[in-house]
Amino acid sequence: MELICPICNAMVAYLFKCPTCGNQMENAGAIQDFFDDYSTYLPMSITQRIDDAAYDQCVHVFHCNQCNHDKRISIDKVTI
């Protein structure tokens, strides 16, 4: 059995309202994708130490196109 992020693996789409303006925020990707050009290819054992997420969570950045507010949201991983 393995823990995976349901958003990274296109299993679900999460919808969040912007806490600043109330518009719908868009998923901009997992936080480790923003570290540098190669961080996407690093093992989760390394990136998890950097993003400070729990073992069973994946941190995603959600962005509001209306007011440019960004929010980090921890997504619970699922077992497959």
C-alpha positions as CSV (number, residue, x, y, z in Angstrom):
1,M,0.0,0.0,0.0
2,E,1.2,3.5,-0.8
3,L,0.1,7.0,0.2
4,I,-0.5,9.4,-2.7
5,C,-1.8,12.9,-3.1
6,P,-5.3,12.8,-4.8
7,I,-4.7,16.2,-6.5
8,C,-1.2,15.4,-7.8
9,N,-2.6,12.2,-9.3
10,A,-5.7,13.8,-10.8
11,M,-8.1,11.8,-8.7
12,V,-10.1,14.8,-7.5
13,A,-10.3,18.6,-7.8
14,Y,-10.5,20.7,-4.7
15,L,-12.3,24.0,-4.7
16,F,-11.5,26.7,-2.2
17,K,-12.8,30.2,-1.8
18,C,-10.3,33.0,-1.5
19,P,-10.2,34.3,2.1
20,T,-9.5,37.8,0.9
21,C,-12.1,38.4,-1.9
22,G,-14.3,35.3,-1.9
23,N,-13.6,34.2,-5.5
24,Q,-12.7,30.7,-6.4
25,M,-9.0,29.8,-6.0
26,E,-7.1,27.7,-8.5
27,N,-4.6,24.9,-7.7
28,A,-1.2,26.2,-8.8
29,G,0.5,23.0,-7.9
30,A,2.4,21.2,-5.1
31,I,4.7,23.5,-3.0
32,Q,7.8,21.5,-3.9
33,D,7.3,22.4,-7.6
34,F,8.1,26.0,-6.7
35,F,11.5,25.5,-5.0
36,D,13.6,25.2,-8.2
37,D,13.6,23.7,-11.7
38,Y,14.5,20.3,-10.5
39,S,12.6,19.9,-7.2
40,T,9.7,18.2,-9.0
41,Y,12.0,15.3,-9.7
42,L,13.3,14.9,-6.1
43,P,12.0,12.0,-4.0
44,M,9.2,12.8,-1.6
45,S,11.5,11.9,1.3
46,I,13.6,14.9,0.5
47,T,10.9,17.5,-0.4
48,Q,8.8,16.5,2.6
49,R,11.5,17.7,4.9
50,I,11.6,21.1,3.1
51,D,7.9,21.8,2.9
52,D,7.3,20.8,6.6
53,A,4.3,18.7,5.8
54,A,3.2,15.7,7.7
55,Y,4.0,12.3,6.2
56,D,0.4,11.8,5.2
57,Q,-0.1,15.2,3.6
58,C,0.8,17.1,0.4
59,V,1.0,20.9,0.5
60,H,-0.5,22.7,-2.5
61,V,-0.5,26.4,-3.4
62,F,-3.9,27.8,-4.3
63,H,-4.0,31.1,-6.2
64,C,-6.8,33.7,-6.6
65,N,-6.7,35.3,-10.1
66,Q,-8.9,38.1,-8.9
67,C,-6.8,39.6,-6.0
68,N,-3.5,37.5,-6.4
69,H,-3.8,36.0,-3.0
70,D,-1.9,32.7,-2.5
71,K,-2.6,30.2,0.2
72,R,-0.9,27.0,1.2
73,I,-3.3,24.2,1.9
74,S,-2.4,20.7,3.2
75,I,-4.2,17.9,1.4
76,D,-4.5,14.5,3.0
77,K,-3.0,11.7,1.0
78,V,-5.0,8.6,0.3
79,T,-4.0,4.9,0.4
80,I,-3.9,2.9,-2.8
